[in-house]
Amino acid sequence: MEPSGVVDDFSQVDRCKDFLYMGTPPRGYFSTSLKKICQRYVNKPHFVTLYDPQKHIPIYSAYIFKKSDGEKRVDIPWMFEPQLATEKGSSNMEPFPQSSLMHKNFEDTQAVLEDYADVVQYERGQMNPDEHQADPLDKAATYTLTNVVPLIREFNFGPWSTQVEVTRKRLNNYCHGNAYVITGVTTSGNMIRRDNLDRVAIPEFMWTAYCCTDYDHNAPYSERYKFPTFGAYGLNDRVNNHMVEVPIKNLEKFLKGKMEVDKNFQIFYSDCVSDA
């Protein structure tokens, strides 16, 4: 039987927990309605996402960074998750059908292309960015709307894309082993509306953190102190939207004030401090 992509627990499923440091997802999220998606494309898992089927956005995506040249793929059609709509649905992400009438079949559980069509101030921002992957299939798998949130254009093309690039260069240059990355959002209630319905939650803040325990101890201090783990967050807005890089504990503290998480909220297992 092929493993389904929407799972009860990331660790149950073949290879899905591999995208998480020590096989452990962030802990402390309250909501029980969130769906765990093992993001499968062409029958292979590529990353994992905690998805909110009511807000129609990912809460976070977790992936392994791959040394990459930072190129984007431009030839990939946007995809959706059939299995969010029906348990009989395929566990592979699939391109959106040509007919937008078909989209009605699954728009209750997820965002559809129409949600992003008429909102010129927003861009589709990937939580697992194409630029952090190298293999063509890994890159393609990032083009699912379950990996996407609406980002203000100025933030997406400015501070956020700069942060994606800063992280890419740092991990390319100084991380020797696996770098586990988790990128997520906080929301404040603002929504993209379509046909007078609330459709897609607009992130208030974007945040990201990586964990790389096998790193270059001879890196310049300005980079070395950001290992094994460091985080960043920024306001999804036109102004005051610069990214702030912070130690993981500071990021967790910031997020506790912005999200429905308990006091044990933790992004990486034992804060990415290896026992070795």
Buried (B, 14 or more C-beta within 10 A) or exposed (E): EEBBBBBEEBBEBEEBBBBBBBEBBBEBBEEEEBBBBBBBBEEEBBBBBBBBBEBBBBBBBBBBBBEBEBEEEEEBEBBBBBBBBEEEBBBBBBEBEEEEEEBEBBBEBBBBBBBBEEBEEBBBBBBBBBBBBBEEEBBBBBBBBBBBBBBBBBBBEBBBBEBBBBBBEBBBEBBEEBBBBBBBBBBEEBBBEBEEEBBBBBBBBBBBBBBBBBBBEEBEEEBEEBBBBBBBBBBBBEEEBEBBBBBBEBBBEBBBEBBBBEEEBBBBBEBBEEEE
